[in-house]
Amino acid sequence: MTVKNLLMLNQILLILFSLSLLSAQTIAPEVTEEKKRLLVLAADKGIPDDAIDRKVSKIVAEVASKLGRYEVIDRNQLKSILNELALQRAGFIDEKNIIELGGIASAKEAMKVQINHYSQKGVPPKDNDDDDDDDDRGFWEMLVYESVKGVIRMATTPEEEEPYANNMETIIQADIILLNIETGITISIYPISGTHTGGSRGKSLGIALDVLKNSIVRSLKEMYVVQSEILEAKGSKVTLLLGSDLGVDKGTIYEISRLDKKRTIGEREIIIPGRTVGLVRINRSSGDASMGTVIRKWGRVKTGYQAKEMLDPPRGSIGFSLRLNHDEQRIDHGDILFQINPLSRWGGFFYLGGGSIFDSRNDLDGVFSVGGGFIYRFFYTPQFNLGGVVDLPFLFVNRDDDFGHSVSTILLAPQLGLQTEIMINRKLDFVIRGGISSPGSYSTWDYTEGEGEDVEWFDAEWDERGEPALDASGMYINFSIRYLDIKIDY
């Protein structure tokens, strides 16, 4: 063997050795195999049963139980444990006892609620008439007016009655604190909050607690995210591991990704996360498995891929729309479009925009539009949808009458059509809607004179030609780009 051949062989061996160092090993998908056992620590022993601390702790325990992913050891179970151990005198809960209690309950983590701020107070209701009056007063007049009004209110309000008792503002700000039972060290903190203004003290508190509950659901899901694996993928239909036993139910949305890879470089091992390829929505589930549909994909969804619960699926989208009037062959309208439930079969939308319309005199009148409607997507695929649309636009049409007054009318012109949504990438869609508009009906042309309480309405004045008529009938085509806030960066 010549020297040249030996050098070539050495180079080949060196390349092969380098490739072996850079070779990647696929990591099996992480699967949530069991419920997390969790102690829910109640408030301190001396706090009354109706205190906000106990109310919030109870809601947290109830929400955790309903989510299905936790095995909750609640306050009643803890009380039984404390009685059996004769630890009632220790209070709730000493660091020296937390390890012993955790061992008895077979839990590794504990969760407690810490109230950071809670307040209820009456606030003045919004009064537009007072605001209008305030605009006419100077600073010193306002100062005297508010002072006198405050003195009168204090004098006429009984001592036991709180001012603005029927417009209570309730603010609750708290933290869910996750603790390591063995060490007592805080693992993580999840802020929660709920506010409401309006109603009596009890009503305002009840609604604020409902708002707080939604925040609790989000935090408890983040605390223990459900992860699964695709068992079978056939077209847009998939079967996944895990079901109702771990709280996976209809409507749950999973983020699907390729498997992570472990790569060795020298003596160092690194984990390369798998790229996301799509979203799956669960349609039905058994105790330990679930069936779903791929609702959006930008890569191939395969058997064995990782599925991770999506905490913040897009509930809406925003876009810009232009309308082509087919009969007049011109762009006659533009809107800012907001859609609700863009990834579901049933969805809604509303918009604000403007444009123009020809009246019976062939004059081009200005239009400000506001409206909305709904869509049913009867043909749904991961990258292309088709649905029927009902649209109810309110058009505020403006022009001058024949005597120089700026007049307006409201035109209601319902529309029926078909809409298709074509995915450009994971966050952008191209939307085309075509349909037919009814002629519509409109109110009397009129104008106003005066300001504030002195404003008066007058009918528009026209010459012998009479008032111009409006007709919105015809075919139209809308083109729009919509953006979905899908929180996936890789």
N, C-alpha and C positions, 0 to 999 in steps of 0.2 A: 504494500500500500504506500503510495507516494505521500510526501509531506503535504502536498496540496489537498489530497483527499482527507488526510488527518485533520487539517484545519477546518475543512468543510464539515466533517463529522462533529468536531467540537462545537461549531457554531449551531448546528442542528440540535445537539444535546442541550446547549445553553438556552436556546429558544424554547424547547420543550420543558425545561426546568422552570423557566420564567412563567410559562403558561400555566404550569401546575400550581405555582404560587398564587396566580391570579384567578384560578378556577373558583367558581361560585357553587356553593352547595345550597339547594333549595330547602327552606325551613317549612316544616309542616304547619298548617294554619292553626292559630290559637282558637280554642273553642271554650266557651263558658260551660263548664261541666257540671257545676252545682251551684245551689243558692249560697249566698254569703250570709253566714250567721252574724247577727249584729245585735249588740246591746243598745237599746235606746234609753239613755239616762234621763230620768225625769228631773224636774226642778228641785231646788233645795227643800228640805223637809218642812221648814217653817213657812213656806210660801202657801197662801190659801189656794184651795182647789180651783177657784174661779179666776185666778191670776192669769195674765197674758202668757207668762212662761209656761204654765201647765197647758193652756189651750194650744199653743204652738207645738209643744212637745207631743201632745196627743195627735195633732194633725200629721206631724212628721211620721209618727209610728203607723198611723192608718195608711198614709200614702205609700210608705215603704212596703207594707203588707200587700196592698193592692197591685203594686208593680210586679209582684211575682218573683223577682230575682233575689229577694231578701227573705231570710228566715228570721223574723223579728222577735226578739225577747223584749216584750213591752213592760210598762210600768207595773202592771198587776203581777206579772211573773217575778219581776224584781222584788216586789213587796213580799211575795211568798218566800223568796230566797232569803231576804233580809230577816224575816220572822224566824225562819228555821235556824238561821245562824246567830240569832239574838244580836243582830247588829243595828237594831233600830236606834239605839242611843248614839250611834256613830255619826248620824246626820247623813246627808246625801251630797257628795259621795267622797270619802277620804281616799287619798292616793294609796294608803297602806291597805285599803280594802278592795281596790279596783282589780288587782291581780287575782285575788281569791275569788271574787265574784265572776270574773271572766273565765276562770278555770271551771267553776261549777256550771256555767252556762255553755261551755265548750265554744266560746266565741273568741276570735282573735282581735276584733276591733269593736270599739264602742262609739256611739254617736250621741252628742248632746247639743242642745239648743242654747245659744247665748243671746239674750235680747240686748241689743245695743241702744235702741231708741224706741220708745213707745209714747205716743201722745194723742190726746183727743181734746179738741177745742172748737168752740163755735166760731165761724168766720162769716163775715158779711156776704150775703148772696150777691151775685152779679146783677146789677140793676142798670140797664141801658139808659133809662130815663134820667137817673142820677148822673150818669156819665155825661149825658148831653147837657144837663144843667151845669155841670162842673166846667164845661168848656167855656161858658159865658162868664164865669167868675174869675176875678183876679186872685193873686196869691193870698192877700190879707183877707179878702172876703171868704176864700176857701178855709183859711185857718179859723176864723171866727165861726163859720158855718159848721165845720166838723167838731169844734169844741162844744158848741151849744148842743149839737145833735148827740154827742157822747154824754153830756151831763143829763139831758132829757132821758136817754136810754137807761142810764144808771138809776135815775130817780124813779122811773116807771117800771123797772124790772125787779120783782121780788128777790130777796136775798137768796132764797133757796133755788131760784131759777137762773140758769146760765144764759147769758146773751147768745142769740143765734142758736138756740138749743135744737132747732130743726134743720140746721145746716152744719153738721159736725164734720170736721176734718180729722181723719184718723191716719196716723203714720206708724207703720211697724217696720223696723229695720233690725235684722238679726243675722246670726251666723249659725250654720250647721257645722260643728267641729267633729272631725273624725280622729279618734284617738287609738293608739296602739295599747292594747290592754296589758301586755307584758312589761312595757316600759313606761306607760303613761304619757308618752310623747305625742304631741299633735302631729298627725300625718298630713292633713290638709284642712282648709277652711273654705266653706262654700257660702257666700253671701246670699241672703234671701230678703225680699222686701214686698210690702203691700201697702197701698195707699188708696183712700177714697174720700171724697168730699160730697156730703149731701145726706139728708135724712137725720133721724134721731141718733142718739149715742149708740144704741144697740144695733140699729140698721146699718149705720156707717161702719161699725166694727165688723159686722157679719160680712159685708161686701169686701172690706179690706182683707179679711181672712181668706175669702175666696180668691182674691188676687194673689195673696201670699201663697196659697196652695199651688197655683200654677208655677210659681217660682220654685217651690219645693220639689215638684215633679221633675223639673229640668235639672235641679242640683243632684237629686238622688239618682237620676239616670247617668249623669256625668260621673258620679262617684263609683258606679259599677256598670260599665258599658258591656252590653251583651255582644259576644262575638261568636260567629258560626262558620259553617263551611258548606259550600255547594255540593250536594250529593249527586245531583243530576241536572244537566242543562240540555234542553231540547228546544231550539229556536229561542223564543222569548219566554218560555215557561221553564221554571227552575224549581227544584226541590232542595230544601235546606235542612240541615240538622238543627235541632232545638224547636220547641213549640210552646204550647200554653203553660207547661209546667214551669217555665222560666219567664212567663209573662209575655211571650211573643204572640201577638194577636193580629187580627185583621187591621191593615193600615200601617203597620210597622214598616219603615223604610230602611233598607240596608245599603251601605256603600260597598261595592264589590271591587276587589283589587287582586292583582297577581300576587303570588306568594313572595314573601320576603326571602332574601338570599344572604347567606353567610359567606364572606370572602376572607381568605387568609392572605395577608401580605407580610411576608417574613414571619415574625412570631406574633403578629397582631391580628386579631379577628375583628371584622367590622360587619355590621348588619345593614344591608341595602334594602330599604322599604320597597315593596311592590307597587307598581303604578296602578292607580284606580282606572277601572274600565267601564263602570256604569252604576246604575241604581236599580234596586229591586224593591217592589212593594208586595207585602204579604197579603194574599187573598183569603187563605184559610189555614188552620193549623190543628194538629192533633197534640197529644201530650208531649211528644219528643221530636216532632218534625213539622215542617210547614211548607206550603206551596205558595209560590209567588210569580210575579210577572216582571220582566225587565221593562222598566218604564222609560229608561234613558240610557244610552250607551255610546261610548266613543272608543271602544275597543271590544275585543271578542270576550264574551263571558263563557268560561269553561268549568267543567266539573273539577272539583278540588280547590277552586279559588277561595280566597278569604272573604268573609262577609262580616261587616262591622256595623252595628246599629248607628244610624245617622241621627244625631241629637237635634240638629236644626235643619230639617228639610225645607226647601223653598215653599213658602205658603203664598207667595205672590211674585209678580214680575212687573217690570216697568219698561216702557218702550216709546218710540215715536212713530206716528202713523201719518201717511199721506193718502188722500183719496182722489182717485181719478174718476171724474164724471164721464161715463161712456158716451152719453148722448151729446154732451157739449165738447168732448175731447179736450178737457183741460183739468188741471189739478185745482179743485175748488175747496179743499179743506185740509187742515193739519191738526193733529191732536197729540197730547201727551196721554199715553194709554197705561192704565194700571189693571193687571189681571189678578184674579183670585183663584187659587188652586190650579195653577198651570199644568200640573202633572197628574191631574185626576180627570175622570171622564166628564164629570159635571164641574163647570167652572163659571165664574162671573167676571165682569169687567166694568170699569167706569173710566171716564175720560173728561179732559178739559181741552178746548181748542178754539179754533177760529177759522174763518174763511169768507166765502162770498156766495151769493145766489142771485140769479137774474129774476126780476119780477115781471109782471105782465106788460110793463112799459119798456121792457128790455133795458132797464137800469140795473146796474150791478150794486146790490146792497150788501153792507157789511154784516157778518154773522159772528156771534160768540156762542159757543156750544158747550153744553154739559149734558151728560147722559150716562147710560149704562145698560147692561143686559146680561144675558147668560149664554153659555155654549154647552152643547152636549157632544162629546167626541165619540161618535159611534164606530169609528175605525181608528184603532190606537196601536201604534208600533213604537219601538224604542227611538226611531229617528224620523218618523213621519206620522202626522195625525190628520184626521179629517172629521169635521163636526158641523152640526147645524147651529146657527146663530140667530138670536132675537135681540134687536137693538132698539132702544127707546131714547132717541135724542131730543133734547129741548134746545131749539135754536132761537136765540135772542137776536132778532133782525133789526138793523138800524138804517135809517135814511132820513132825508129832509122832506117835509111835506111841501106843498106848492106855495106856502107863505113863509118859508124860512125857518120853521120849527124843526128841531131835531126830534124825530118821532121813532117809536119802536113798537114791536109786536113780538109775541112768542109763538113759534111754529113747532108743533109736535108732529113728527113724521116717522112713524114706526117703520122698521126695516127688517127683512128676512133674508138670510143668506147662508152660504157655506164658507167655512174657513179651514185652511190647511196650514199646519205648522211644520216647518222643515228645520231640523237641527243643523246649525253651522258648526258649533263646537259645544263643549259641555255647558257653557253659560249663555250662548247666544242662539237665537232662532230667527229665521226669516218667515214672516207670516203674511199670507195672502188671503184676503176675504173678498168674495164677490156676492152681489145680491141685488135685490130690488127694493126701492123705497116707495112708500105710498105717497100720494099727493100731500097728505098732511092737513091739519086744521090749525087755524091761527086766530088769535084774539084781535080786538080792535086796535088800530094804530092810535097811539096817544103820546102825549108829552107832558112834562111837569113844569111848574113854575113855583118859585119860592124855595125856602130851605127849612129843614127841621120840622117843627110842628106846623109851620105855615105852608108846607108844600101842598099844591093842588094839582089835580090831574085834569087834562083837557083832551078832547078828541082832536085828532089831526084834521087839518083843513086842506081840502083838495079843490082843484078847479073843475071845469065841466067834464073832464075826462074821468072823474071819479077816482076812488082809491085804487092803488095798484094791488093786484092779486099775487099770491105766492103759490107755487106748485113745485113740490120737491120730488115728484115722481120721476122714475128713470132707473137705469142700471148703473151700478157703481163698482169700482174695484179699489180695495184698500191694500196698500203695501206698508209693512211695518217691520221694524227690528225690535225684538224684545230681549231683555237681559234678565237672567235668573240668578239670584244670589246663592249659588251652590258653593258652600264653604269647603271646597276641596282644592288644594294647591298643588297636588302632585298626582 
